[in-house]
């Protein structure tokens, strides 16, 4: 009996021999975040980013850039394919057409769906994915789903208790959320629909060392391929706050090493700095060398770090970026091996 015969007997229409590729699991492409270092943290390549068929969660306290990153990914995804479309579940009534337009998002290809409960999200998201799977695989447009944010979703029981004036804790929320992701994870993989979820974190009371925990129960913790914890510090120039430095750390990752961190610069006027965070990778892996208080470039010339950060296009040439990409594989990938998708979207 051959392996394919066993698969046929099983009746599992999604099963396949591993050597022929795993349709629902293998990553074929990535969606850029708009920041090279963040791409590297997520995928092991500065030209990578969000995998095209996985659930990725961005978790952090308020104002750590979760929605900003989500909209950046949405823009990059739509720009990568003129037929692509996005379903954006908004639980905070925070998304406006002006906000989307201001971020460079094509509003003609984004459907914003306000939801208040996990049950609403479950029904609508699963219905959308099932309908998508029914369409012709060769002609259906690329799709992405965003949930912003999981932590704000209530339950029908909680809504009912509140309306009746009951002051009781809803013990069903975590179970309902877990059930949603149990169903969605497999469906999204086979439909090749990436899902980006934002969520809040809170301090764990009574822990021996300070710890952050993600809200919404354990469902997302198991279902997500990658969970990034975000925190921030103020970015100052001459004592004036000009933006934030966002610390991005892998709390969980199936594609790259866990507990790795990069910094991304978010300027209030200029937006996300595409090159910020590359300097540390380049110096650590010998692409650049630290010489006294300057940085030595591959051609032997030197420059201050401030000069490089001020005019990155001048110093991060195509050859330098290729070298940093190889360094990123060593820094973030298990065994230092390069992820091998069929294509990547670098957002240029």
Secondary structure, 3 states (H helix, E strand, C coil): CCHHHHHHHHCCCCCCCHHHCCCCCCCCCEECCCCHHHHHHHHCCCCCCEECCCEEEEEECCCCCHHHHHHHHHHHHHHHCCCCEEEEEECCCCCCHHHHHHCCCCHHHEEEEECCEHHHHHHHHHHHHHHHHHCCCCCCCCEEEEEECHHHCECHHHHHHHHCCCCCCCCCHHHHHHHHHHHHHHHHHHHCCEEEEEEEEEECCCCCCCCEEECCCCHHHHHCCEEEEEEEEEEEECCEEEEEEEEEEEEEECCCCCCCEEEEEEECCCEECCCCCHHHHHHHCCCCEEECCEEECCCCCEECHHHHHHCHHHHCCHHHHHHHHHHHHHHHCHHHCCCCCCCCCCCC
